């Protein structure tokens, strides 16, 4: 709750936009041109937003109180970020992700990795209702497969994010899908039915696009020596078995049942630790380290009775061949490829990466809200509306702007719904069009904005920068264009 007035005087339109203009300039100069970390850009942008707010009459106490309140609101999402770090680390430890990579390398043709990543991630996201969870599970596995086949990882990440967003949009258990329906005054199934044409056409075009991209790439073939070497190395570390699918099953079933995401993720991580102990003879200490600090192949200090083929991947002078088996003492020397694949995850990595990004993004959005800049921008957007198409376009722009600035989709959806719902009703535009406008402006765009918490999370989880994967998020970009095309068609046919 606000304890003080947001500002002592109305903020000018120039001052309202100034922090956004400065941030855009800083991203271009400092981040893109000079390579300076985006976190530093967010710090400077937040300082500018804070100075503008104070110059306009907002007190420092109000700024800090509102910032603390917004962090409190975002805390459930922050907990999910941290829990996903634990999932990634423990799933590497248990062999869950290596199991998926292993059989993906065996059975998925390199030409169809991109389209498979899109379709499988979409299915997982639909049933779990979370784009974040599907990217951290199926997405991470496909990143490993793509890396092993020497595919451009930005393309694989684009396919994963496209699938994750598609599933999240049509899942009846997705939080954004339900909030969009509620804020527009329709049922969740009315909202989903309204999105079907857009989602179906964009999905088909994305499948075609990823298929064509995959065919024209020149990946490492499945039987190449590098892939065979990687398969042998995975065999040397893990006793791969079907029990390694229990952790993702917990997430999948728990999400479908609607249980709390953090509880599901912690349960999955603990199950993964048990599986790693019993299947791979790892220790509880190593399991705890994987969950907290991330999995490291350096945890593996001794491996015995490897197949003779594996000796090709070990440093010379470490093996003693006994018949058809090899006794290996000392540290297992793995290829750089496998180290890159497996060394990841943990609470710590998320805390210093995605969580810190999230807090900085919240600070920027919170200072803009406290100064009254967000309200001023929203009113300016509404002021020039003259037609139904203009109203729909403005609702889309308002949602994109508010979500991009605040980094909070829930707050943005509820605000835009409250602001535009009367106007849609007065002009005879169905509320399902408002719900589609909000959904598309939020879910399709947020993973393409480098400073948004969703993009920060996707980048941290998949290991590819937002600017690198954005051109290959085909579903997102096609969906945005298609939304306006379909709205224009419906208006031309006088459907509303």
Helices and strands as residue ranges (DSSP letters): H 13-26, I 27-33, H 38-55, H 60-94, H 96-107, G 110-112, H 113-128, H 131-134, I 135-139, H 140-148, H 153-170, H 175-184, H 188-216, H 225-237, G 242-245, H 246-257, H 261-280, H 284-292, G 297-299, E 304-307, G 308-313, E 319-322, E 325-328, H 336-342, H 347-350, I 351-355, H 356-371, H 373-383, H 388-406, H 409-426, H 431-439, I 440-444, G 446-448, H 453-462, H 466-469, G 470-472, H 474-492
